[in-house]
Amino acid sequence: MRDTDAPNAVEVAAAPELATLALLAAALDMAETVLLAAHPELNDLEHAARNGPLPVCVFLADSILRLGAGTAAALESYRRAVLPPPGEREIFDVASIDF
């Protein structure tokens, strides 16, 4: 969610799944932050590997980061696919909803 904000009410009304997908994007951001904090050698694996063998968890963390980046890109592509461009979005009148 670094590149985009959480969906607003109009977007959720148009595509309710975006709310849950925004949570997934936030979890991916947090996973990246904590994995990089736990394993700073992920910033330069080649250099770190020259200093000796790395624990398996470092390679698994790297795999999680790569998969997370791909998932984040897919989430953003999905969001763009289900929502019309900002200038073409329908105005949602909250007062018209019967509660």
C-alpha positions, 0 to 999 in steps of 0.5 A: 500500500505504499504506492496507493492509499486504502480504498475509499467508500466509493471504491469499496462500493464499486469493488468490495473485495478491495478492502480485504486486498488492501489489508493484504497489501498492508501485511505485505508491506509490514512483512517486508519491513520486519524481514529486512530488519531481521535480516539486513544482509538481504539488502546485499545477498551477494556481498553477505554470502562472500563472508561465509554461508548464510542461514537457510532462513535468509534465503527463505526470507528473500523468497518471501520478499520476491513473492511478496513483490509479485503479489503486491504488483498483482494487487495493484494491477487488479485494483486498476482493472476493477476501478475506472480512472479517477475522472470517470468514477461515479459520484456515490451519494451516501445519503441515498443508502437506506440504513 
